[in-house]
Amino acid sequence: QAPAPLPDFVARDAVRRLRENEWVTLRAARSMISWREAYDGRLDRVRVPTLVYWGRQDRIIPVEVGARFAAGIPGARLIVADGCGHLAVLECGAGFTAAVESFLARTDAR
């Protein structure tokens, strides 16, 4: 089910804020795409059980980036959700909830 559309004034304010802080958005996007700066080989320091949930149809950040996240974090589990895009948590909420519940149940058993 698609989320309800935003009221016009909310959408206008969001666009205005994005334009004001365009440099932040561009820097974050470049970092995510290039895999430089934000993670710089530090993922292996993560020492907690980690679930990486990624939408297979993500057209903003490819699923390969999610696979790199999971590969870089010791013991991480990757779930690639079919039919989900960049906002997989919202687009496929039931699948996400089930994945998290299953992950937590296994994590509690350790």
C-alpha positions in Angstrom: 0.0 0.0 0.0 1.4 3.4 -1.0 1.8 6.0 1.7 -0.6 8.9 1.7 0.7 11.9 -0.4 2.3 14.7 1.5 0.4 18.0 1.7 1.8 20.6 -0.7 3.2 22.8 2.0 5.2 19.9 3.5 6.6 19.0 0.1 7.5 22.6 -0.6 9.3 22.9 2.8 11.1 19.6 2.2 12.4 20.8 -1.2 13.4 24.2 0.2 15.4 22.5 3.0 17.1 20.1 0.5 18.1 23.1 -1.6 19.5 25.0 1.4 21.6 22.0 2.4 22.3 20.6 -1.1 26.0 20.2 -0.2 25.2 17.8 2.6 23.0 15.7 0.3 25.6 15.7 -2.5 28.5 14.8 -0.1 26.5 11.9 1.4 25.5 10.6 -2.0 29.1 10.8 -3.3 30.3 9.0 -0.2 27.7 6.2 -0.5 28.3 5.7 -4.2 32.1 5.8 -4.0 32.3 3.9 -0.7 34.9 6.4 0.5 35.0 8.5 3.6 31.9 7.4 5.5 33.1 3.9 6.2 36.9 3.9 5.4 37.5 0.3 6.4 35.7 0.7 9.8 32.9 -1.7 9.3 34.9 -4.6 10.7 34.9 -2.8 14.0 31.1 -3.5 14.4 30.8 -6.0 17.2 27.1 -6.5 17.6 24.7 -8.7 15.6 23.8 -6.8 12.5 21.0 -7.3 10.0 21.3 -5.5 6.6 17.9 -5.2 4.9 18.1 -4.0 1.3 15.6 -3.5 -1.5 16.5 -5.4 -4.6 14.9 -2.7 -6.7 16.7 0.2 -5.0 17.5 2.6 -7.8 19.4 5.1 -5.6 21.9 2.8 -3.8 22.5 -0.5 -5.6 22.0 -3.8 -3.7 25.8 -4.4 -4.2 26.4 -1.7 -1.6 24.3 -3.5 0.9 26.2 -6.7 0.1 29.4 -4.8 0.8 28.0 -3.6 4.1 27.2 -7.1 5.2 30.5 -8.5 3.9 32.4 -5.8 5.9 30.7 -6.5 9.2 31.7 -9.7 11.0 28.8 -12.1 11.2 26.3 -9.7 9.5 23.2 -11.1 7.8 22.0 -9.7 4.5 18.4 -9.9 3.4 17.6 -8.6 -0.1 13.9 -7.9 -0.4 12.3 -8.5 -3.7 9.8 -5.9 -4.9 11.3 -3.2 -2.6 13.1 -0.1 -3.5 15.2 2.4 -1.6 12.7 2.7 1.2 12.4 -1.0 1.7 11.5 -0.6 5.4 8.4 1.3 4.4 7.7 -0.3 1.0 7.8 -3.8 2.4 7.0 -3.3 6.0 5.5 -6.7 6.7 8.6 -8.5 5.3 10.9 -6.2 7.1 9.1 -6.7 10.4 9.2 -10.5 9.9 12.9 -10.4 9.0 13.8 -8.3 12.1 11.7 -10.6 14.4 13.4 -13.7 13.0 16.8 -12.0 13.3 16.2 -11.0 16.9 14.9 -14.4 17.9 18.1 -16.0 16.6 20.2 -13.3 18.2 18.5 -13.9 21.6 19.3 -17.6 21.3 23.1 -17.0 21.1 
